[in-house]
Amino acid sequence: MRSFHRPRISAALLVVVLASAGAPEAAPATVQVVPSVPSAVTGAAHNYRDKNFDYFVSGDPSKPRATRTEFALALMGGGGRVDAAYASIARHAGNGHIVILRAVSDDSFDPEDGNYGELYTTAWGPVVSAEMIVFHHREASFDPRVIGALREADGIFLAGGDQANYIRYWKGTPVQAALDAHVLANRPIGGSSAGLAILGHYSYTCLDGVSMESRIALADPYNSGVTLESDFLHLRWLEHVITDTHFSARSRLGRLIVFVARINKAQPAAQAFGIGIDENSALLIGADGIGHVAAGSAGSAWIVTPGRPAGVLVAGQPLSMADIHISRLSGGGTIDFKTGEVSHPAAETLDTIARGALAHPSIASPILYRTKAPLDES
């Protein structure tokens, strides 16, 4: 059991005014029309592809919003779906209108990738509508049709892909403000893979396009590829959190320890800790701040909490850090984000990193780092 104090952040500090974005008007050119369905965004009944974003819809966005929504977070590790996590977003959204956001840097997106719209309007809800917006350029984040869809969303899901695109396209735009406002209005939000990577107050941005390997981060915590963001989304219960994805399968514990050490050195008052989610797994967090692993998860959620500052954290030298508390949550475990208390973990350990390696074998040993990434890994 582990607990630590977290200062509260006033919701008043996060008030946003979306109507005064001051962005250039978008004048998109339609390049492809696909089968007609209702669309609240365009005012016309069709999906379409645009030079800045693509739009796909299932259901009827013109119908009234949900009469009641409830705050919830769904943190999904990627690499496979956890139906209970998507159903949680739909349920907390009052089975109303879901908006799914993705970002790709070209126009190659396949609208059937994930079948999110179809599944939300059938198996996971059913919801009234599911709209998918696929960003191709930052300009889309100033388009009134995009902002209008986000304002009317009862629930939001951030899909996988490349978190660097999310940072480049959304930071400092009305989309960033709309996501914060969505949560302040007690509506659910979730993310998988890259979508999970940006949900925490702190995030690893992967701006160089090369996913950081744990062994490299541990060998030099200030490697140029360790790119961290400290002021993007501001979601309740994640004020002190940095998340990581595909956790055990890609041996990301080592890099998450480095991320946490770097954040707390730069901002000693941050009291930052890390949450890593395994593939085909999800951590669900309710309005009460209690998080638990979703039913049907194939893996676990890992909580990484530093007990003290790193002993050696300088450029060009391996990390040395003592008193790293690591908890693995599965079916019966919980984490209370109000206090930081972890209850009934499946396993836990107190570890030391000495010159970039574990001082002693532990439950962390198999997922600390790997020496080679598979060639076919996305």
N, C-alpha and C positions, 0 to 999 in steps of 0.2 A: 504494500500500500504506500502511495507516494502523494504528498500534497504540497502545494505552494501557493502563495498569494498572487492574485491577478488584479490589478486596478481596473475599475470599470471605465468604459468609454461612453461618454454622453452621446445619446442619439442626436442631440442638438448640434453637435459638431459636424454631423454628416448631412445636414440639410442641403439639398441640391435643387437647382432651378433649371429644368431641362428646356424650358421654352426660350431661354436666352442664350442658346448655344452660340449664336453669331457665326455659324458656319456657312460656307458657300452653298448655294442651291444646287441640288443635283439635277442633271438633265440626262438621264440614262437613255441609252439606245437599246431597244429590244433586239436581241440577236437570235432568239428561238422562242417559239410558243409551244407549250405542251398541253395535255388535256385539261379542259376547263373544270374548275372547282371553285367554290366561294372563296373570296379573299377580302378581308377587312383592310389589308395594307394597301392594295392597289385600287380598291373601289370597283374592280372588275373581277369576273369569275374565271380566273386562270392562274396557273403557275407561269413563271417566266425566268429567263436568264438575262442578266444585265451586265454591263461592263464592270460594275463595281460590286455587285452581289447577285446571287441567285435566290429565288423564292419558290418554295414548294409548300403545299398545304393539303391537309386532310381534314375532313369535317367542315364546319361552318363558323368561321371567325366573326360573322356578323351577329350571332346570337348573343344574348346578354351574358355578362361576366358571372362568375360564381358568386353566390350570395355571401359565402364565408370562406376565407382561406386561413391557413395557420402556418407560422414559420416552421421550417424544417430544412436541414442540410442533408445531402446524400453525397458522401465522398466515395467514389468508385475508382478502384485501382487500374481498370482497363484490362485488355486481353480477354474479354468475355463479359457477357451480360449477367447481371443479378436482377432477376425480375422484381424481387421485393423492393429494390432500391428505386426503380422507375415507378413502380406502383405507389411507393411512398410519396413521390413528388406529385403524382396525379391525385392521390387522396388528400394531401394537405392543400392542394390547389382547388379543392372542392369539385374535382372532376370538370373543371372549367376549360380555360384556354392555355395551352402549353406552347411556349416558344423555344425552339431548339436552335442554338447558335453553333456554327462551325466556321472555320477559316482555312482557305487554301490559296496559294499564291498564283494559281493559274485557273483555267476554266475547265479542268478535267474532272470535276466532281460528279460522281454518280449518285443521283438522288435516292437510289435504292440501297446505298451503303448504310447498313444499320436498320433500315426500314422503321425509323423512329416514329414517323407520322402514323403509319399504318398500325404499329403496335400500340401507340398511345390511344388511338381511337378504337382499339379493340381490346387486346389482352391486358394492357396495363391500366386501363381506366374502367369503362371507356370515357374519354374526355370529349368535350364538345368540339374542340378543334386542336390541331397540332400544326404549327407553322414552323418551317425550317428556313433559316436565313444563312446563306453561305457567303462569307465575306471574301472578296478578292483584292480589295484595296482599302486603305484607310478612309478614303472619301465616303465609303458606305456608312461609316459611323456618324456622319452628319446628315444623312438622308432622312427627311421627315417620315418617310414610310417605315423605315427601320425603327426609328424612335417611337413612332406611333404603335407599332406592334409590341415593343417592349413595355410601353406604358400600360397596354391593355392585357398584358400577360398575367395569368393567375399563378403560373409556375414557369420556371426557366430551367433548361438543361444545357450545359456546355459540353459539347461532344469532344472526342479525341482529335488528334492531329498534331499540330506544332504550336506549343505555347508561345514561341517567339512571335508568331503571327498575331496572337491575341494581344500581346503587349504592344506590338507595333501598330496594330490597327485600332485598338481601343483606348490606350492610356491617354488621358487628357482630353477625351471626347465625350459627347453626350451618352455614348453607350456605357462608358465607365460609370458615369453619374446615374444612369438608369438602372444599372445592376445594383448599385448601393441603395438606391431609392426603393427598389423592388423588395429588398430584404427588410428595410425599415418599415415597410407597409405590411409586414407579417405575411409574406408570401414565400413559398419554398423555392430553393435553388439547389441544383446538384451539378456535378461534373465528373467526367470519366477521363482517365489518362491525362492528356494535355489540359482538358477542362478541369480536372482535379488539381493539376499543378499550379493553377493561378487562384484557387479559392482562398488560400491562406492570406493573412495580412502580408506575409513575406512569401516570396516565391523564387524558384530557380527558373530563369528565363530561357536558357539555352540559345542565347542570341547569336552564338557562333555557328549554330547549325549542327554541332557535334555533341551528342549526349555524353555528359561527363561521367567517366568511369570512376568508381570508388577508389581504386588503387592509385589513380592519378591525383585525385583530390587529397587523399591521405598523405601522399608523398610531397605535395606542395599545395597547401590550402589556398594559396593566392595565385594558383595557375590561372592564366587569362580566361580559361573556359568556365571558371566558377563565377557565373554572372548571376547576381542576386538582385531582386527588386524588393523594396521595403515600403512602398506606398502605392499600391494598386487598388485592390478591392478591400473593403472595410466591412466584413461580415460578422454578425454577432457570433460569439463564442470562438471565433478564429482570430481574435485580435493579437494573440501571441504565437500563432502557429505558422510553421512552414510545412507544406505537404510534399510527399513524394509518391511515385507511382510504380506499377510493375515491380513491387518492392523486393520480394524474395527471388523471383525468377531472374531478375537482372542484378541481383546482389548490390543493392543501393544503400545498405545501411551505412557503409563507410562515408559515402558522400553526404548523407543526411546529417551525420555527426559533424562533419566539416561545416555544412551550411549553418547548423545551430551555433557552433563555436564562433564562426565569423560574425553572425548577426549579434550575438551577445557581447562580443568584443567591441563592435562598432557602436552598439547601443546597449550599454550595461543595464539600463532600466527596462529593456524589452522583455526580459524573462522568457525568451523564446524557447519553444520546444518543438520537436518534430513528430509528425504522424506519417507513417508509411503504410500504404494499403497494397496488399497482395493482388495479383491478377485474379479476375473473376470473383472479386470480393468487394464489400462495401461497408463503410461505417456510417450509420444513421444517427443524426443528432436532432433531438426534439427541442421544442420551445423551452423546456425545463433545463436545457444544457447538458442532458445526459446522453452519452453516445454509446451505442452498442453495435456489434457486428450483425449485418443483415442476415436473415434466414436464407439459406441456399448459398451462402458464400463458400467458395472452395478453399480459401486461405484465411488469413488473419489481418488484424490491424496492429501495427507496432508503434508504441509510444516511446520516444527518445527524449529523456529529460536530463539536462546537465546538473550535476550536484555542485560544481564549482567551475570557474573559468579555466580555459585551457592553460596548461603549463608552458607549452611551446606552441605558439601560433604566429609564425613569421614566414615571410616569403622565402621560398627556396629550401625550406626545411620540413621534414616530416612532422605531422601533428603528434603531440603528446598531450594527453588529457586524462585525468582521473575522475572517478565517481560519476560515471555515465550510467544512469538508471534506464534499463530497457525492459519494457513490458510487452508481452504478446497477448492480445485480446482475441478470443474466439467466442463461441456460443454464449457462455454465461457471464463474461466479463463486461465491465462498463468503465467509462471515464466520465467524471463530472467536470465539465468545463468551467463551472463556477469556482471550484476549489483546486482543480488539478488532480483530485484523488482518483487513483486507479483501483478498482475493486475486482476481486476474483479473477486475476489474470490467469491465462492458461500456463504461462511461464514468465519468469522475470529474473533479471540478473543485474549485478552492479559491476561494471567493467571498467578497465583501464586500457587506453591506447598508448603504447610506448613506441615512439619513432615510427608511427604509421601502421602498427600492427597490434593485435590484441596481446596483452601481457599474459593472459591465461585462456585456455579453451573455455567456451561457454555456449549458450544457446545462440549467441550472435555469430559464432565462428562460420557456419555455412553460408551466411548471407552478408558477410562483411565486405568482401570484394571478390571479383573474378579476374582471371588473367587475360581472357579473350572473349569478345562478344561474337555471337553467331553472325555469319555473313547475311543471313536472311532475316535478321531482326529488324523490324520496322522502327 
